[in-house]
């Protein structure tokens, strides 16, 4: 949704989401390759599918950096780079 709050019981929030801050590699993997199966975000289980949006590595880095610094999120870690995204491999 517009404020990053997600949709309860359907789509997890991006605003203040511990999944993004505690497991950034998993978050990058989800954006890069899509996501299927259960994840926990802020203690709430979500079990849905997210297809890969087909973005290039530099675009994925941009998305991750935007999310990490929007909707009340504050990234105190280093910025996600294209090389960091490139290093994430499909499992």
C-alpha positions in Angstrom: 0.0 0.0 0.0 1.0 3.6 -0.3 2.4 3.9 3.2 4.2 0.5 3.1 1.8 -1.1 5.6 1.0 -4.1 3.4 -2.3 -5.9 3.6 -3.1 -7.8 6.8 -3.0 -11.6 6.4 -2.1 -11.2 2.7 0.9 -9.1 2.0 3.6 -8.2 4.6 4.4 -4.6 5.4 7.5 -2.9 4.1 7.3 -0.2 6.8 9.3 -1.1 9.8 9.6 -4.7 8.7 12.1 -6.8 10.7 12.5 -9.2 7.7 14.2 -6.4 5.8 16.5 -5.3 8.5 17.4 -8.6 10.2 17.7 -10.7 7.0 18.7 -8.3 4.1 20.1 -11.1 2.0 16.8 -12.9 2.1 15.0 -9.7 1.2 17.4 -9.1 -1.7 16.9 -12.8 -2.8 13.1 -12.3 -2.7 13.2 -9.2 -4.9 15.7 -10.8 -7.3 14.1 -14.3 -7.7 10.6 -13.9 -6.2 9.4 -15.6 -3.1 7.2 -18.6 -2.4 6.3 -20.0 1.0 6.0 -18.8 4.6 7.9 -15.9 6.0 7.7 -14.1 9.3 7.5 -10.4 9.3 7.2 -8.6 12.7 6.1 -11.9 14.3 3.3 -12.4 11.8 3.3 -15.3 9.3 2.7 -14.7 5.7 2.3 -17.5 3.1 1.9 -16.1 -0.4 3.7 -15.9 -3.7 5.7 -12.9 -5.0 6.9 -13.4 -8.6 10.2 -12.0 -9.6 9.7 -8.5 -11.1 12.5 -9.1 -13.6 14.7 -6.2 -12.5 18.4 -5.8 -13.2 20.8 -5.9 -10.3 21.2 -2.1 -10.2 17.4 -1.7 -10.1 17.1 -4.2 -7.3 19.8 -2.3 -5.3 17.8 0.9 -5.9 14.5 -0.8 -4.7 16.2 -2.2 -1.5 17.8 1.2 -0.7 14.5 3.0 -1.2 12.6 0.5 1.1 15.4 0.7 3.7 14.9 4.5 4.0 11.2 5.0 3.4 8.0 4.7 5.5 9.8 5.2 8.8 12.6 2.8 8.0 16.1 4.0 8.7 19.0 2.1 7.3 22.0 2.5 9.5 23.8 -0.1 7.5 25.7 0.5 4.3 23.8 0.9 1.1 22.9 -2.1 -1.0 25.1 -2.1 -4.1 24.8 -3.8 -7.5 27.7 -6.1 -6.5 25.9 -7.1 -3.4 22.8 -8.0 -5.4 24.9 -9.8 -8.0 26.4 -12.0 -5.2 23.0 -13.3 -4.2 22.5 -16.6 -6.1 19.3 -18.6 -6.7 19.0 -21.5 -4.3 
